[in-house]
């Protein structure tokens, strides 16, 4: 490194936690490093055992560089580990998501609320012809329905592709066409810094060149809409309001057994350095990693209220807003817009 560069920060100080914090932490000893190093397959088998499996795995890891397969022979359903097992315990009445919209509206959804909504929306997707292996695009603001949609896809074995709500219609089009999505889930708008982001308008422009899309489900987000009809231009036959589809949807949907190596979702790179690339994440290994890292890194305990500021359009949001926290039965805060608007004391 050149001695002429003097604007790079090199920080070597360490700040140790106090003893009370250390003693109460989920991991209170550095011995975990040696344990995992001595038997990493045993370590990951122990982490995987904290989830709910339909069929036990027969082999933890098949590692043929550069390819790795985790928990071979095992089957599970992500929504079961994230919801069903919690509603059999007192966590059923615990807040799963505390939502605050930028206009100030608030909602709290318990694990029971999430369980019912996910089952219902899974049945909605099936009524629209979505089956295991089909791809579903999600282009939404950071509202509870985005987590419901993701977990509903997981419940029926559909592969979701979440598209960041700030992307253009061209970005939506390219991602839908690349993965040949069958259904698009969006909203009539979203709030950010006092403005309405025209999500449905952006989606409609993209849909002019996305022949694989058969149905569009629209969440009514904009305030002041009359009877759910204002706030979005709806195309007859193709577009359907979320709240109307949910009205009569059954409250139980049989979870699809998924092989640990089955795809869970596709997430595209931002495309800022070239054509976006779709990264496929498998079911078992991904959920084990997201669940264990959430619990250990963020020291998650039952009485915590946890906030990850990432949007679900990024992998951080997938892992540490939706899948990791719910797999641990945590309470997660969702904030829709920019937390420094309109006043900086919003925090």
C-alpha positions as a Markdown table, in Angstrom:
| # | Residue | x | y | z |
|---|---|---|---|---|
| 1 | Unk | 0.0 | 0.0 | 0.0 |
| 2 | Unk | 1.3 | 3.4 | -0.9 |
| 3 | Unk | 2.3 | 5.7 | 1.9 |
| 4 | Unk | 0.6 | 8.5 | 0.0 |
| 5 | Unk | -2.9 | 7.1 | 0.8 |
| 6 | Unk | -4.0 | 8.5 | 4.0 |
| 7 | Unk | -7.8 | 8.4 | 3.8 |
| 8 | Unk | -8.2 | 4.6 | 4.5 |
| 9 | Unk | -9.3 | 3.8 | 8.1 |
| 10 | Unk | -7.5 | 1.0 | 9.8 |
| 11 | Unk | -9.1 | 0.1 | 13.1 |
| 12 | Unk | -7.3 | -2.2 | 15.5 |
| 13 | Unk | -9.1 | -1.5 | 18.8 |
| 14 | Unk | -11.2 | -4.2 | 20.3 |
| 15 | Unk | -14.2 | -3.6 | 22.6 |
| 16 | Unk | -15.0 | -6.6 | 24.8 |
| 17 | Unk | -18.6 | -7.1 | 26.1 |
| 18 | Unk | -19.2 | -6.8 | 29.8 |
| 19 | Unk | -19.3 | -10.1 | 31.7 |
| 20 | Unk | -23.1 | -9.9 | 32.3 |
| 21 | Unk | -23.7 | -9.6 | 28.5 |
| 22 | Unk | -21.3 | -12.4 | 27.8 |
| 23 | Unk | -22.8 | -14.7 | 30.3 |
| 24 | Unk | -26.3 | -14.2 | 29.0 |
| 25 | Unk | -25.3 | -14.5 | 25.3 |
| 26 | Unk | -26.6 | -17.4 | 23.1 |
| 27 | Unk | -22.9 | -18.2 | 22.5 |
| 28 | Unk | -20.9 | -17.3 | 25.6 |
| 29 | Unk | -17.6 | -19.1 | 24.8 |
| 30 | Unk | -15.1 | -19.0 | 21.9 |
| 31 | Unk | -15.0 | -22.8 | 22.1 |
| 32 | Unk | -17.6 | -23.0 | 19.3 |
| 33 | Unk | -14.8 | -22.2 | 16.8 |
| 34 | Unk | -12.7 | -25.2 | 17.8 |
| 35 | Unk | -15.7 | -27.4 | 18.0 |
| 36 | Unk | -16.8 | -26.5 | 14.5 |
| 37 | Unk | -13.3 | -26.8 | 13.2 |
| 38 | Unk | -12.8 | -30.3 | 14.7 |
| 39 | Unk | -16.0 | -31.7 | 13.2 |
| 40 | Unk | -17.7 | -29.3 | 10.8 |
| 41 | Unk | -20.2 | -31.8 | 9.5 |
| 42 | Unk | -21.2 | -32.7 | 13.1 |
| 43 | Unk | -21.5 | -28.9 | 13.9 |
| 44 | Unk | -23.8 | -28.3 | 10.9 |
| 45 | Unk | -25.8 | -31.4 | 11.6 |
| 46 | Unk | -26.4 | -30.1 | 15.1 |
| 47 | Unk | -27.6 | -26.7 | 13.7 |
| 48 | Unk | -29.9 | -28.5 | 11.2 |
| 49 | Unk | -31.5 | -30.5 | 14.0 |
| 50 | Unk | -33.0 | -27.3 | 15.4 |
| 51 | Unk | -35.3 | -27.1 | 12.3 |
| 52 | Unk | -38.3 | -29.4 | 11.6 |
| 53 | Unk | -37.6 | -32.1 | 9.0 |
| 54 | Unk | -40.1 | -34.3 | 7.3 |
| 55 | Unk | -37.5 | -36.9 | 6.4 |
| 56 | Unk | -34.1 | -37.1 | 8.1 |
| 57 | Unk | -31.0 | -36.6 | 5.9 |
| 58 | Unk | -28.7 | -39.6 | 5.2 |
| 59 | Unk | -25.6 | -37.6 | 4.5 |
| 60 | Unk | -24.6 | -34.1 | 5.9 |
| 61 | Unk | -22.4 | -33.0 | 3.0 |
| 62 | Unk | -21.3 | -34.3 | -0.4 |
| 63 | Unk | -18.4 | -32.1 | -1.3 |
| 64 | Unk | -16.9 | -32.5 | -4.8 |
| 65 | Unk | -15.2 | -29.2 | -5.5 |
| 66 | Unk | -16.6 | -26.8 | -6.6 |
| 67 | Unk | -20.0 | -28.4 | -5.9 |
| 68 | Unk | -21.5 | -29.0 | -2.5 |
| 69 | Unk | -24.7 | -30.7 | -1.6 |
| 70 | Unk | -26.1 | -30.4 | 1.9 |
| 71 | Unk | -28.3 | -32.7 | 3.9 |
| 72 | Unk | -28.8 | -35.3 | 1.2 |
| 73 | Unk | -32.0 | -37.4 | 1.4 |
| 74 | Unk | -33.6 | -34.9 | 3.8 |
| 75 | Unk | -36.9 | -33.3 | 3.1 |
| 76 | Unk | -38.5 | -30.3 | 4.8 |
| 77 | Unk | -40.7 | -27.3 | 4.1 |
| 78 | Unk | -39.4 | -23.9 | 5.0 |
| 79 | Unk | -42.8 | -22.5 | 6.0 |
| 80 | Unk | -43.2 | -25.3 | 8.5 |
| 81 | Unk | -39.9 | -24.5 | 10.3 |
| 82 | Unk | -40.7 | -20.8 | 10.2 |
| 83 | Unk | -44.4 | -20.9 | 11.2 |
| 84 | Unk | -46.1 | -24.3 | 11.9 |
| 85 | Unk | -43.8 | -25.4 | 14.7 |
| 86 | Unk | -44.2 | -22.0 | 16.5 |
| 87 | Unk | -48.0 | -22.1 | 16.6 |
| 88 | Unk | -47.8 | -25.4 | 18.6 |
| 89 | Unk | -46.2 | -23.4 | 21.4 |
| 90 | Unk | -46.9 | -20.2 | 23.3 |
| 91 | Unk | -45.2 | -18.4 | 20.5 |
| 92 | Unk | -48.4 | -18.6 | 18.5 |
| 93 | Unk | -49.5 | -15.4 | 20.3 |
| 94 | Unk | -46.1 | -13.7 | 20.0 |
| 95 | Unk | -45.5 | -10.9 | 17.5 |
| 96 | Unk | -43.8 | -12.1 | 14.4 |
| 97 | Unk | -43.7 | -8.7 | 12.6 |
| 98 | Unk | -44.3 | -5.2 | 13.9 |
| 99 | Unk | -44.9 | -3.0 | 10.9 |
| 100 | Unk | -44.8 | 0.7 | 10.6 |
| 101 | Unk | -45.6 | 2.4 | 7.3 |
| 102 | Unk | -44.1 | 5.7 | 6.3 |
| 103 | Unk | -47.4 | 7.5 | 6.6 |
| 104 | Unk | -47.6 | 6.3 | 10.2 |
| 105 | Unk | -50.0 | 3.3 | 9.9 |
| 106 | Unk | -49.1 | 0.3 | 12.1 |
| 107 | Unk | -49.9 | -3.4 | 12.2 |
| 108 | Unk | -48.7 | -6.2 | 14.4 |
| 109 | Unk | -49.0 | -9.8 | 13.1 |
| 110 | Unk | -48.5 | -12.7 | 15.5 |
| 111 | Unk | -47.1 | -16.0 | 14.4 |
| 112 | Unk | -50.7 | -17.3 | 14.3 |
| 113 | Unk | -51.7 | -14.4 | 12.1 |
| 114 | Unk | -48.8 | -15.1 | 9.8 |
| 115 | Unk | -49.6 | -18.8 | 9.7 |
| 116 | Unk | -53.2 | -18.2 | 8.7 |
| 117 | Unk | -52.3 | -15.6 | 6.0 |
| 118 | Unk | -49.5 | -17.8 | 4.5 |
| 119 | Unk | -51.8 | -20.8 | 4.3 |
| 120 | Unk | -54.5 | -18.7 | 2.7 |
| 121 | Unk | -52.2 | -17.1 | 0.2 |
| 122 | Unk | -50.6 | -20.4 | -0.6 |
| 123 | Unk | -54.1 | -21.6 | -1.6 |
| 124 | Unk | -54.6 | -18.4 | -3.6 |
| 125 | Unk | -51.4 | -19.2 | -5.6 |
| 126 | Unk | -52.6 | -22.7 | -6.2 |
| 127 | Unk | -56.0 | -21.4 | -7.4 |
| 128 | Unk | -54.0 | -19.4 | -10.0 |
| 129 | Unk | -52.3 | -22.5 | -11.3 |
| 130 | Unk | -49.0 | -22.2 | -9.4 |
| 131 | Unk | -47.4 | -25.5 | -8.7 |
| 132 | Unk | -44.1 | -26.9 | -7.3 |
| 133 | Unk | -41.2 | -25.6 | -9.4 |
| 134 | Unk | -43.1 | -22.7 | -10.9 |
| 135 | Unk | -41.5 | -19.3 | -10.6 |
| 136 | Unk | -43.3 | -16.3 | -8.9 |
| 137 | Unk | -42.1 | -12.7 | -9.2 |
| 138 | Unk | -42.6 | -10.4 | -6.2 |
| 139 | Unk | -42.3 | -6.6 | -6.7 |
| 140 | Unk | -43.5 | -5.0 | -3.5 |
| 141 | Unk | -42.8 | -2.4 | -0.8 |
| 142 | Unk | -41.5 | -3.5 | 2.6 |
| 143 | Unk | -44.9 | -4.5 | 4.0 |
| 144 | Unk | -46.1 | -7.7 | 5.8 |
| 145 | Unk | -47.6 | -9.0 | 2.6 |
| 146 | Unk | -44.1 | -9.4 | 1.1 |
| 147 | Unk | -43.1 | -11.9 | 3.8 |
| 148 | Unk | -46.5 | -13.6 | 3.5 |
| 149 | Unk | -46.0 | -14.0 | -0.3 |
| 150 | Unk | -42.4 | -15.4 | 0.1 |
| 151 | Unk | -43.5 | -18.0 | 2.8 |
| 152 | Unk | -46.6 | -18.9 | 0.8 |
| 153 | Unk | -44.4 | -19.7 | -2.2 |
| 154 | Unk | -42.1 | -21.8 | 0.0 |
| 155 | Unk | -45.2 | -23.7 | 1.3 |
| 156 | Unk | -46.2 | -25.0 | -2.1 |
| 157 | Unk | -42.7 | -25.4 | -3.5 |
| 158 | Unk | -42.9 | -22.4 | -5.9 |
| 159 | Unk | -39.6 | -20.6 | -6.5 |
| 160 | Unk | -39.9 | -16.9 | -5.7 |
| 161 | Unk | -37.9 | -14.1 | -7.4 |
| 162 | Unk | -38.1 | -10.9 | -5.3 |
| 163 | Unk | -37.4 | -7.8 | -7.3 |
| 164 | Unk | -36.3 | -4.7 | -5.4 |
| 165 | Unk | -39.1 | -2.1 | -5.3 |
| 166 | Unk | -36.8 | 0.6 | -6.5 |
| 167 | Unk | -36.1 | -1.1 | -9.8 |
| 168 | Unk | -37.3 | 0.1 | -13.2 |
| 169 | Unk | -39.8 | -1.5 | -15.5 |
| 170 | Unk | -36.9 | -2.7 | -17.7 |
| 171 | Unk | -35.3 | -4.5 | -14.7 |
| 172 | Unk | -38.6 | -6.1 | -13.8 |
| 173 | Unk | -39.1 | -7.3 | -17.4 |
| 174 | Unk | -35.6 | -8.8 | -17.7 |
| 175 | Unk | -35.9 | -10.7 | -14.4 |
| 176 | Unk | -39.3 | -12.1 | -15.1 |
| 177 | Unk | -38.3 | -13.2 | -18.6 |
| 178 | Unk | -35.1 | -14.8 | -17.5 |
| 179 | Unk | -36.8 | -17.1 | -15.0 |
| 180 | Unk | -40.1 | -17.3 | -16.9 |
| 181 | Unk | -42.3 | -16.3 | -13.9 |
| 182 | Unk | -45.9 | -17.4 | -14.1 |
| 183 | Unk | -47.4 | -14.9 | -11.6 |
| 184 | Unk | -46.4 | -11.4 | -10.5 |
| 185 | Unk | -47.3 | -10.1 | -7.0 |
| 186 | Unk | -47.1 | -6.3 | -6.6 |
| 187 | Unk | -48.9 | -3.4 | -4.9 |
| 188 | Unk | -50.7 | -0.3 | -6.2 |
| 189 | Unk | -47.9 | 1.7 | -4.7 |
| 190 | Unk | -45.4 | 2.1 | -1.8 |
| 191 | Unk | -44.3 | 5.0 | 0.3 |
| 192 | Unk | -40.8 | 6.5 | 0.4 |
| 193 | Unk | -39.7 | 9.9 | 1.6 |
| 194 | Unk | -43.2 | 11.3 | 1.3 |
| 195 | Unk | -43.8 | 10.1 | -2.2 |
| 196 | Unk | -45.8 | 7.2 | -3.7 |
| 197 | Unk | -43.6 | 4.8 | -5.7 |
| 198 | Unk | -45.8 | 3.7 | -8.6 |
| 199 | Unk | -45.1 | 0.0 | -8.4 |
| 200 | Unk | -48.2 | -1.1 | -10.4 |
| 201 | Unk | -47.5 | 1.4 | -13.1 |
| 202 | Unk | -43.9 | 0.2 | -13.4 |
| 203 | Unk | -45.1 | -3.4 | -13.4 |
| 204 | Unk | -47.7 | -2.7 | -16.2 |
| 205 | Unk | -45.0 | -1.2 | -18.4 |
| 206 | Unk | -42.8 | -4.3 | -17.8 |
| 207 | Unk | -45.7 | -6.7 | -18.5 |
| 208 | Unk | -46.0 | -5.4 | -22.1 |
| 209 | Unk | -43.1 | -7.7 | -22.8 |
| 210 | Unk | -43.4 | -10.6 | -20.4 |
| 211 | Unk | -45.4 | -13.3 | -22.1 |
| 212 | Unk | -45.0 | -15.9 | -19.3 |
| 213 | Unk | -47.1 | -13.9 | -16.8 |
| 214 | Unk | -50.6 | -15.3 | -16.5 |
| 215 | Unk | -51.9 | -13.5 | -13.4 |
| 216 | Unk | -51.0 | -10.4 | -11.4 |
| 217 | Unk | -52.0 | -10.1 | -7.7 |
| 218 | Unk | -52.1 | -6.5 | -6.4 |
| 219 | Unk | -52.0 | -5.5 | -2.8 |
| 220 | Unk | -54.0 | -2.3 | -2.0 |
| 221 | Unk | -51.4 | -0.2 | -0.2 |
| 222 | Unk | -52.3 | 3.4 | -1.1 |
| 223 | Unk | -54.4 | 5.1 | 1.5 |
| 224 | Unk | -57.6 | 6.8 | 0.4 |
| 225 | Unk | -58.4 | 4.2 | -2.3 |
| 226 | Unk | -62.2 | 3.8 | -2.7 |
| 227 | Unk | -63.5 | 0.3 | -2.2 |
| 228 | Unk | -60.1 | -1.1 | -3.4 |
| 229 | Unk | -60.7 | 0.2 | -6.9 |
| 230 | Unk | -58.6 | 3.4 | -6.9 |
| 231 | Unk | -54.9 | 3.6 | -6.9 |
| 232 | Unk | -54.1 | 1.1 | -9.7 |
| 233 | Unk | -55.2 | 0.5 | -13.3 |
| 234 | Unk | -56.4 | -3.1 | -13.3 |
| 235 | Unk | -56.4 | -5.3 | -16.5 |
| 236 | Unk | -59.6 | -7.4 | -16.6 |
| 237 | Unk | -58.9 | -11.1 | -16.4 |
| 238 | Unk | -55.2 | -10.8 | -15.6 |
| 239 | Unk | -55.1 | -8.5 | -12.5 |
| 240 | Unk | -56.7 | -9.4 | -9.2 |
| 241 | Unk | -56.8 | -7.7 | -5.8 |
| 242 | Unk | -55.0 | -9.5 | -3.0 |
| 243 | Unk | -57.8 | -8.8 | -0.4 |
| 244 | Unk | -60.5 | -10.1 | -2.6 |
| 245 | Unk | -58.6 | -13.4 | -3.3 |
| 246 | Unk | -57.9 | -13.8 | 0.4 |
| 247 | Unk | -61.5 | -13.4 | 1.4 |
| 248 | Unk | -62.6 | -17.0 | 0.8 |
| 249 | Unk | -59.2 | -18.7 | 0.7 |
| 250 | Unk | -59.1 | -21.8 | 3.0 |
| 251 | Unk | -57.0 | -21.5 | 6.1 |
| 252 | Unk | -55.0 | -24.7 | 5.6 |
| 253 | Unk | -52.7 | -25.7 | 2.8 |
| 254 | Unk | -50.7 | -28.9 | 2.9 |
| 255 | Unk | -47.0 | -28.1 | 2.9 |
| 256 | Unk | -45.1 | -29.5 | 0.0 |
| 257 | Unk | -42.2 | -31.8 | 1.0 |
| 258 | Unk | -39.1 | -30.3 | -0.5 |
| 259 | Unk | -35.7 | -32.1 | -0.9 |
| 260 | Unk | -33.0 | -30.2 | 0.9 |
| 261 | Unk | -31.4 | -29.5 | -2.5 |
| 262 | Unk | -34.6 | -28.3 | -4.2 |
| 263 | Unk | -34.5 | -24.6 | -5.1 |
| 264 | Unk | -36.1 | -22.2 | -2.6 |
| 265 | Unk | -35.7 | -18.9 | -4.5 |
| 266 | Unk | -33.8 | -17.1 | -7.3 |
| 267 | Unk | -32.3 | -13.7 | -6.5 |
| 268 | Unk | -30.7 | -11.6 | -9.2 |
| 269 | Unk | -27.6 | -9.5 | -8.8 |
| 270 | Unk | -28.1 | -5.7 | -9.2 |
| 271 | Unk | -26.8 | -5.6 | -12.7 |
| 272 | Unk | -24.8 | -2.5 | -12.0 |
| 273 | Unk | -21.7 | -4.1 | -13.5 |
| 274 | Unk | -23.3 | -6.1 | -16.3 |
| 275 | Unk | -26.3 | -8.3 | -17.1 |
| 276 | Unk | -28.1 | -9.4 | -13.9 |
| 277 | Unk | -27.3 | -13.0 | -12.9 |
| 278 | Unk | -29.9 | -15.2 | -11.1 |
| 279 | Unk | -28.4 | -16.9 | -8.1 |
| 280 | Unk | -30.4 | -20.0 | -7.1 |
| 281 | Unk | -30.5 | -20.8 | -3.4 |
| 282 | Unk | -31.5 | -24.3 | -2.3 |
| 283 | Unk | -33.8 | -25.2 | 0.6 |
| 284 | Unk | -32.0 | -27.1 | 3.3 |
| 285 | Unk | -28.6 | -25.6 | 3.4 |
| 286 | Unk | -29.8 | -22.1 | 3.0 |
| 287 | Unk | -32.3 | -22.3 | 5.8 |
| 288 | Unk | -29.9 | -23.9 | 8.2 |
| 289 | Unk | -27.3 | -21.2 | 7.5 |
| 290 | Unk | -29.9 | -18.3 | 7.8 |
| 291 | Unk | -31.4 | -19.7 | 11.0 |
| 292 | Unk | -28.1 | -20.4 | 12.8 |
| 293 | Unk | -26.4 | -17.2 | 11.8 |
| 294 | Unk | -29.4 | -15.1 | 12.8 |
| 295 | Unk | -29.5 | -16.7 | 16.2 |
| 296 | Unk | -25.7 | -16.6 | 16.9 |
| 297 | Unk | -24.6 | -13.4 | 15.2 |
| 298 | Unk | -27.5 | -11.3 | 16.4 |
| 299 | Unk | -27.8 | -13.1 | 19.8 |
| 300 | Unk | -31.6 | -13.6 | 19.3 |
| 301 | Unk | -33.6 | -14.4 | 22.3 |
| 302 | Unk | -37.4 | -14.7 | 22.9 |
| 303 | Unk | -37.8 | -11.3 | 24.5 |
| 304 | Unk | -35.9 | -9.3 | 21.8 |
| 305 | Unk | -37.4 | -7.0 | 19.2 |
| 306 | Unk | -35.1 | -7.1 | 16.2 |
| 307 | Unk | -34.7 | -4.8 | 13.3 |
| 308 | Unk | -32.9 | -5.4 | 10.0 |
| 309 | Unk | -33.0 | -2.3 | 7.9 |
| 310 | Unk | -32.4 | -4.2 | 4.6 |
| 311 | Unk | -35.1 | -4.4 | 1.9 |
| 312 | Unk | -36.2 | -7.9 | 1.1 |
| 313 | Unk | -35.1 | -7.3 | -2.5 |
| 314 | Unk | -31.6 | -8.1 | -1.3 |
| 315 | Unk | -30.2 | -11.3 | 0.2 |
| 316 | Unk | -29.7 | -9.6 | 3.5 |
| 317 | Unk | -33.5 | -9.0 | 3.6 |
| 318 | Unk | -34.3 | -12.6 | 2.6 |
| 319 | Unk | -32.1 | -14.0 | 5.3 |
| 320 | Unk | -32.4 | -11.5 | 8.1 |
| 321 | Unk | -35.8 | -10.0 | 7.7 |
| 322 | Unk | -37.9 | -13.1 | 6.7 |
| 323 | Unk | -36.3 | -16.5 | 6.9 |
| 324 | Unk | -33.7 | -16.3 | 9.7 |
| 325 | Unk | -35.8 | -14.5 | 12.3 |
| 326 | Unk | -39.0 | -16.5 | 11.7 |
| 327 | Unk | -37.1 | -19.8 | 11.8 |
| 328 | Unk | -36.0 | -18.7 | 15.3 |
| 329 | Unk | -39.5 | -17.4 | 16.4 |
| 330 | Unk | -38.2 | -13.8 | 16.7 |
| 331 | Unk | -40.1 | -10.6 | 16.7 |
| 332 | Unk | -39.0 | -8.5 | 13.7 |
| 333 | Unk | -39.7 | -4.8 | 13.0 |
| 334 | Unk | -40.6 | -3.9 | 9.4 |
| 335 | Unk | -40.3 | -0.2 | 8.4 |
| 336 | Unk | -41.5 | 0.7 | 5.0 |
| 337 | Unk | -39.8 | 3.9 | 4.0 |
| 338 | Unk | -36.8 | 6.1 | 5.0 |
| 339 | Unk | -36.7 | 6.4 | 8.8 |
| 340 | Unk | -35.3 | 9.9 | 8.7 |
| 341 | Unk | -38.4 | 11.3 | 6.9 |
| 342 | Unk | -40.2 | 13.6 | 7.6 |
| 343 | Unk | -38.4 | 14.3 | 10.9 |
| 344 | Unk | -35.1 | 12.8 | 12.1 |
| 345 | Unk | -36.5 | 11.9 | 15.5 |
| 346 | Unk | -38.6 | 9.2 | 13.8 |
| 347 | Unk | -36.2 | 6.6 | 15.4 |
